[in-house]
Amino acid sequence: MDYCSCNDYYFRTLSGQGLCYHLGFAKEKISSKVDTVRFSDSEYYDFVRSVINDNYLMIRNETGDLA
């Protein structure tokens, strides 16, 4: 897994910055540092809504805005 056909691969490897996003993600996935969430299309709306709500609550709590 040392090659990718994306443009980012060429820019990063030629400039010595490491792997492209795709290979970096694959490497993290193999080493189990990435969680995969699978859901059906019908669950997409509720999933995104939950993520947005969780982030909103986290940001609200960090800023101290209780309104």
N, C-alpha and C positions, 0 to 999 in steps of 0.2 A: 504494500500500500504506500508506495513512494511517488505516485504520479497521479495528476488530475488534469483534465483537459480544459479547465476553466481559466479565464484570463488572470484571475487573482493568483493562481498557482505560479504563473510565470513572473508576475511582478514581485511576489513575496520571495520566491526562491532566488531570483536574480539579485534582489536587494539584501538578501541574507536575513529576512525577517521570519523565516520559518514556513510552516504549512499554511495552505489556504484554509478557508473556513470549512470546506467539505472534509478535507483530510483530518483537520483538527477535531471536528465533531465525531468523525468515525473513530478516531483514536480514543477520545473520551468515552464513547459508547462501548467500545471493546473493553476498556478498563472499568466499566460500570460506574462512571461518574455522571451519567446522564440518565434521567428517568424518562420513559416513554409513556405517554398517555394515549390510549386508544379509545375512541368513541364513535358512535354512528353519526351520520349526518343530522339525524333528528335531535341529537343531544348537543350539537354545536352551539346553538343560541344560548342554552342554559350554562354551558361551560364557559363561554366568553363572558357572559353576564356575571358569573361567579368570580372570575378572575378580576374583572373590572371592579366589582364591589369590594373584594378583598383588598385590592390595591388602594381604593378610595379610603377605606377604613384605616388602613395602615398609615397613609399619608395624613389623614385627619388627626390621628392619634399622635403622630410625630410633631405636627405643627401646633398641637394643643387647641385646635379649633373644635369646639364641642357643639357647634350649631348644626 
